[in-house]
């Protein structure tokens, strides 16, 4: 067919993003397909119900091609460019591959967002991550529309791919490929994808000439079912590759082992419900061995700070206090994170006093698996402090990082600067020089806290008052 002059080439989206911008890529793919851009069309009445970028883009390119094909040289160049783009994207293969990427990146973006969440305990984050990977497993099983649960709402055996209005929401909830399967069903029923007639695959009324017969033969070779099978194969390959790489890269075997221990230490809600059912004494005796083992894994120096007997007494008291908290029925619905925060609140000193060692191990477990966004921000802060002009040891760098992360904003450092100046110039013989050696050419100096930005920073209180 290529030898006979038919251009069958098309551009296909190939690679998934291996960066943290997966959620942004998902928006790009979906907005290319679903975006209110009908204002570009002249005939708004005809396209009143069309809000997708894809059909608008096709219509605009067709219009440019038609308007400028017989114009000046620069206009003809625009028409040729529009025609080249049309050949690349105005075909079933590109449209269905775009639908595949929309569905795949819908899950991938959720994974990317999940891994950047700060206020999530390690075992909760891991469980949610595994649930999203299970969605990929379901996608692999249901890539064929006939095997998808949404097929129960269609009469595919008789060639009817439509879904009644009353069942559309239910079908959307159970469908593993909502975008892809909707486009396949629409293509089968109407010959359209996103309201665009896939004209390259529809036989126009051509006269019975040699050229016309040759075009009809070319159309026959472009079978919908074969294209759909090729897209499904590519979708299977993409999801398999993506899920396997994520499973290997995100949580390594060492991380999974650590999360196993953090789950024992931080599953406060399950422990509280067990206490309600069986009593604090029984539960503390039954769970003590696992809690001690996991505590030592999380904090290897635990028994250097306290004895095993003292730690066990604190654990029994912790379980007893959980029982006290559970007397309020509303507290039984709190999550593991909520319960940890409840025990750490300053106004609830009666909850954490005398069990500080247990609480310190639990807090260490909660922070053991870092979040990428937090680590990156701290690295930037550390690089700012540890420049090439300064020779800093590990202890000094650690001290400055603690102050930088937890301390006040820079605009609150006036008292620190004054104290440093006094310390530096305290040995001057002349008392007037002990304030420092500064020459001021004019007294017309405004207070630096005159801008809204600086004022905003000045109003921010430090995270830890002890840093003031």
C-alpha positions in Angstrom: 0.0 0.0 0.0 2.9 2.3 0.8 4.3 1.6 -2.7 1.0 2.6 -4.2 1.2 6.0 -2.5 -1.0 5.6 0.6 0.4 7.2 3.7 -0.4 4.9 6.6 2.1 6.2 9.1 0.8 7.5 12.5 2.4 8.8 15.7 1.8 6.8 18.8 2.4 7.9 22.4 5.0 5.4 23.7 6.7 5.9 27.0 5.3 6.5 30.5 6.9 9.1 32.7 9.5 7.9 35.2 9.5 11.2 36.9 7.5 12.7 39.8 5.5 14.6 37.2 3.1 11.7 36.6 0.1 13.6 37.9 0.9 16.5 35.6 1.3 14.1 32.6 -2.1 12.7 33.5 -3.7 16.1 33.3 -2.0 16.8 29.9 -3.3 13.6 28.4 -6.8 14.0 29.8 -7.1 17.7 28.9 -6.0 17.1 25.4 -9.0 14.8 25.2 -11.4 16.6 27.5 -11.2 20.4 27.5 -13.6 23.2 26.9 -12.2 24.7 23.7 -15.3 24.9 21.4 -14.8 28.6 21.1 -12.2 27.9 18.4 -14.9 26.7 16.1 -16.8 29.0 13.9 -19.9 26.9 13.7 -20.7 26.8 17.4 -24.2 25.6 16.9 -23.0 22.4 15.1 -20.5 21.7 17.8 -22.5 22.9 20.8 -22.1 19.7 22.7 -18.4 19.1 21.9 -16.1 20.2 24.7 -13.1 18.0 24.0 -9.8 19.4 22.6 -9.3 16.4 20.3 -12.3 17.0 18.1 -11.7 20.8 18.2 -8.1 20.3 17.1 -9.2 18.0 14.2 -11.8 20.6 13.1 -9.3 23.4 13.3 -6.7 21.5 11.3 -9.2 20.6 8.6 -10.2 24.2 8.4 -6.6 25.4 8.1 -6.0 22.8 5.4 -9.0 23.8 3.4 -8.6 27.6 3.7 -4.8 27.8 2.9 -4.3 24.9 0.4 -4.7 27.3 -2.6 -3.2 30.5 -1.0 0.2 32.1 -0.9 3.4 30.1 -0.4 3.4 30.7 3.4 -0.3 29.8 3.6 0.4 26.6 1.6 3.1 25.8 4.1 0.6 26.1 6.9 -1.8 23.9 5.0 0.9 21.2 4.5 1.8 21.3 8.2 -1.9 20.9 9.2 -2.2 18.0 6.8 0.9 16.3 8.3 -0.4 16.7 11.8 -3.8 15.3 10.7 -2.2 12.3 9.3 -0.4 11.7 12.6 -3.4 12.0 15.0 -6.5 11.6 12.9 -6.7 7.8 13.1 -8.1 5.1 15.3 -4.7 3.9 16.6 -3.7 7.2 18.0 -7.1 7.9 19.5 -7.2 4.6 21.3 -3.6 4.8 22.5 -4.4 8.2 23.9 -7.4 6.6 25.8 -5.0 3.9 27.1 -2.6 6.6 28.5 -5.5 8.5 30.1 -6.6 5.3 32.0 -3.0 4.2 32.9 -1.9 7.7 34.1 -5.1 8.1 36.1 -3.7 5.4 38.4 -0.1 6.5 38.0 -0.9 10.0 39.1 -2.6 8.8 42.2 0.5 6.8 43.1 2.7 9.8 42.6 0.5 12.0 44.8 0.3 9.3 47.5 4.1 9.0 47.7 4.4 12.7 48.3 1.9 12.8 51.2 3.5 13.8 54.4 0.8 13.1 57.0 0.6 9.4 56.3 2.0 6.6 58.4 4.4 4.2 56.6 2.2 1.1 56.7 -0.9 3.1 55.6 1.1 4.5 52.6 2.3 1.1 51.7 -1.2 -0.5 51.9 -2.6 2.3 49.7 0.3 1.8 47.3 -0.4 -1.9 47.0 -4.1 -1.2 46.4 -3.3 1.0 43.5 -1.0 -1.7 42.1 -3.9 -4.1 42.4 -5.8 -1.8 40.2 -3.1 -2.3 37.6 -3.5 -6.1 38.0 -7.2 -5.8 37.3 -6.5 -3.7 34.3 -4.3 -6.5 32.9 -7.1 -9.0 33.4 -9.8 -6.8 31.9 -8.0 -5.1 29.0 -10.3 -6.9 26.5 -13.7 -5.2 26.7 -15.4 -8.6 26.6 -13.7 -9.7 29.8 -14.3 -6.4 31.7 -17.0 -6.2 34.3 -18.6 -3.4 32.3 -19.5 -6.1 29.7 -22.3 -7.3 32.0 -24.1 -4.0 31.1 -23.6 -4.5 27.3 -24.9 -7.1 24.9 -21.6 -7.6 23.1 -22.5 -11.1 21.8 -25.2 -9.5 19.6 -23.0 -6.6 18.6 -24.6 -4.1 21.0 -21.9 -2.2 22.9 -24.2 0.5 24.3 -25.2 0.9 28.0 -28.6 2.2 29.1 -28.6 5.5 30.9 -29.7 4.0 34.2 -26.6 1.6 34.3 -24.0 4.1 33.0 -22.8 5.1 36.5 -22.6 1.5 37.7 -20.7 0.4 34.6 -18.2 3.3 35.1 -17.6 2.2 38.7 -16.7 -1.4 37.8 -14.9 -0.7 34.5 -11.1 -1.1 34.7 -10.6 0.9 31.5 -13.3 3.5 31.5 -11.8 5.7 28.8 -10.6 3.0 26.5 -13.7 0.8 26.7 -16.0 3.9 26.2 -14.1 4.8 23.0 -14.1 1.2 21.7 -17.9 1.0 22.4 -18.5 4.4 20.7 -16.3 3.4 17.8 -18.3 0.1 17.3 -21.6 1.8 17.6 -21.1 5.0 15.7 -17.7 4.9 14.0 -16.7 7.9 16.1 -14.2 8.5 18.9 -14.8 11.5 21.1 -17.5 12.7 18.6 -15.0 12.6 15.8 -15.9 10.5 12.8 -12.8 8.4 12.1 -13.0 9.2 8.4 -9.9 7.3 7.4 -11.7 4.1 8.1 -15.1 5.0 6.5 -15.6 4.2 2.9 -16.7 7.3 1.0 -19.0 6.9 -2.0 -16.2 6.6 -4.6 -16.9 6.0 -8.3 -16.1 2.5 -9.6 -12.8 3.4 -11.1 -9.4 1.8 -10.8 -8.3 4.4 -8.2 -11.6 4.1 -6.4 -11.4 0.3 -6.2 -7.8 0.6 -4.9 -8.8 3.0 -2.1 -11.6 0.6 -1.1 -9.1 -2.3 -0.9 -6.9 -0.1 1.3 -9.8 0.7 3.6 -10.6 -3.1 3.9 -7.0 -3.7 5.2 -7.5 -1.2 8.0 -9.7 -3.4 10.1 -11.0 -2.0 13.4 -10.7 -5.3 15.3 -7.0 -5.7 14.3 -6.2 -2.2 15.4 -8.1 -2.7 18.7 -6.1 -5.9 19.4 -2.8 -4.1 18.7 -3.8 -1.3 21.1 -4.8 -3.9 23.7 -1.5 -5.6 23.3 0.4 -2.4 23.7 -1.7 -1.5 26.8 -0.9 -4.8 28.4 2.8 -4.3 27.8 2.7 -0.8 29.2 0.8 -1.7 32.4 3.0 -4.8 33.0 6.2 -2.7 32.6 4.9 0.1 34.7 3.6 -2.0 37.6 6.7 -4.2 37.8 9.0 -1.2 37.8 7.0 0.6 40.5 6.9 -2.5 42.7 10.7 -2.9 42.4 11.7 0.8 42.7 9.3 2.3 45.3 9.5 -0.1 48.2 12.5 -2.3 48.3 12.7 -5.5 50.3 14.4 -3.7 53.1 11.7 -1.1 53.2 9.0 -3.8 53.3 10.7 -5.4 56.3 10.8 -2.0 58.1 7.2 -1.3 57.4 6.3 -4.7 58.9 7.7 -3.6 62.2 6.2 -0.1 62.0 2.8 -1.7 61.5 3.1 -3.5 64.8 4.1 -0.3 66.6 1.6 2.1 65.0 -1.6 0.0 64.5 -3.1 1.8 67.5 -6.7 1.6 66.3 -6.6 -2.2 66.0 -4.9 -2.4 69.4 -7.6 -0.2 70.9 -10.4 -2.3 69.5 -8.8 -5.4 70.8 -8.6 -3.8 74.2 -12.3 -3.0 74.1 -13.1 -6.6 73.3 -10.6 -8.5 75.6 -9.3 -6.0 78.2 -6.1 -4.1 78.6 -4.3 -6.8 80.7 -4.9 -9.7 78.3 -4.0 -7.7 75.2 -0.8 -6.2 76.7 0.4 -9.7 77.6 -0.4 -11.2 74.2 1.1 -8.4 72.1 4.2 -7.6 74.3 6.7 -9.9 72.6 5.9 -8.6 69.1 6.0 -5.0 70.3 9.4 -5.5 71.9 10.9 -7.1 68.8 9.6 -4.4 66.5 10.7 -1.7 68.9 14.3 -3.0 68.9 14.3 -3.2 65.1 13.2 0.4 64.9 15.4 1.7 67.7 18.5 -0.6 68.2 19.7 1.5 71.2 16.4 1.1 73.1 17.6 -1.2 75.8 20.6 1.0 76.3 18.3 3.9 77.3 15.9 1.8 79.5 15.6 -1.7 80.9 13.3 -4.3 79.4 11.2 -4.4 82.5 10.7 -0.6 82.6 9.8 -0.6 78.9 7.2 -3.4 79.5 5.7 -1.3 82.4 5.3 1.6 80.1 3.8 -0.5 77.4 1.2 -1.9 79.8 0.4 1.7 80.8 0.1 2.7 77.2 -2.4 -0.1 76.5 -4.4 0.9 79.7 -4.6 4.5 78.5 -5.9 3.3 75.1 -8.6 1.5 77.0 -9.4 4.8 78.8 -9.6 6.7 75.4 -11.9 4.0 74.0 -14.5 4.7 76.6 -15.5 7.6 74.4 -17.3 5.9 71.4 -16.3 8.7 69.1 -12.6 8.0 69.8 -13.0 4.4 68.5 -13.3 5.8 64.9 -10.0 7.6 65.0 -7.3 6.4 62.6 -3.8 5.4 63.7 -2.5 8.8 62.7 -5.2 10.6 64.7 -4.5 8.5 67.8 -0.8 9.2 67.6 -1.5 12.9 67.3 -3.9 12.7 70.2 -1.3 11.2 72.5 1.3 13.8 71.5 -0.8 16.9 71.9 0.5 19.2 74.7 -2.9 19.6 76.3 -3.1 15.8 76.7 -0.1 15.5 78.9 -1.9 12.9 81.0 -1.7 10.6 78.0 2.0 10.7 77.3 3.5 11.3 80.7 5.4 8.4 82.2 5.3 6.5 78.8 7.8 8.8 77.0 10.0 5.9 75.9 7.1 4.1 74.2 6.0 7.3 72.5 9.5 8.1 71.3 9.8 4.7 69.6 6.4 5.2 68.0 7.4 8.6 66.7 10.6 7.2 65.4 8.7 4.4 63.6 6.3 7.0 62.0 9.3 8.9 60.6 11.4 5.9 59.6 10.3 5.8 55.9 10.9 9.3 54.6 8.8 11.2 52.1 10.6 12.3 48.9 9.4 15.9 48.9 10.5 16.5 52.5 13.9 14.9 51.9 14.5 17.1 48.8 13.5 20.3 50.7 15.9 19.4 53.5 18.7 18.6 51.2 18.3 22.1 49.6 18.4 23.6 53.0 21.5 21.7 54.0 23.3 22.7 50.7 22.5 26.3 51.5 24.2 26.0 54.9 27.1 23.8 53.8 28.7 26.0 51.1 32.2 25.7 49.9 33.3 28.8 51.9 32.4 27.1 55.2 34.1 24.1 56.8 31.4 22.4 58.8 31.6 19.3 60.9 28.8 16.8 61.2 27.7 18.1 64.6 27.6 21.7 63.5 25.7 20.9 60.3 23.2 18.8 62.3 22.7 21.7 64.8 22.2 24.3 62.0 19.7 22.0 60.2 17.7 21.5 63.4 17.5 25.3 63.9 16.7 25.9 60.2 13.9 23.4 60.1 12.3 24.0 63.4 13.4 27.6 64.3 12.0 31.0 63.5 12.2 32.7 60.1 15.3 34.8 59.3 13.5 38.1 60.0 13.3 37.1 63.7 17.1 36.8 64.1 17.7 40.4 65.2 18.3 39.4 68.9 20.7 36.7 67.8 22.7 39.1 65.6 22.9 41.6 68.5 24.1 38.9 70.9 26.7 37.7 68.4 28.0 41.3 67.9 28.2 41.8 71.6 30.1 38.6 72.0 32.5 39.5 69.2 33.3 43.1 70.3 33.2 42.5 74.1 37.0 42.7 74.5 37.3 46.2 73.0 39.1 48.6 75.3 36.9 51.5 74.2 33.3 50.9 75.5 31.9 52.8 72.5 33.4 50.3 70.2 31.8 47.3 71.9 28.6 47.9 69.9 30.6 47.2 66.7 32.4 49.2 64.0 29.8 50.5 61.6 29.8 53.7 59.7 26.4 55.2 58.7 26.5 58.1 56.2 22.9 59.0 56.8 20.3 58.6 59.6 17.5 58.5 57.0 17.2 54.7 57.2 13.8 53.1 57.0 12.9 50.0 59.0 13.3 46.9 56.8 9.9 45.5 57.8 8.1 47.7 55.4 7.0 45.2 52.7 4.1 42.9 52.8 6.3 39.9 52.2 8.6 40.7 55.2 5.6 41.6 57.4 4.1 38.2 56.5 7.3 36.4 57.6 7.5 38.4 60.8 4.0 37.3 61.8 4.8 33.6 61.3 5.6 31.9 64.6 8.4 29.3 64.8 7.4 25.7 64.8 9.1 25.2 68.2 9.0 28.0 70.7 12.2 26.7 72.3 14.0 27.9 69.2 13.2 31.6 70.0 
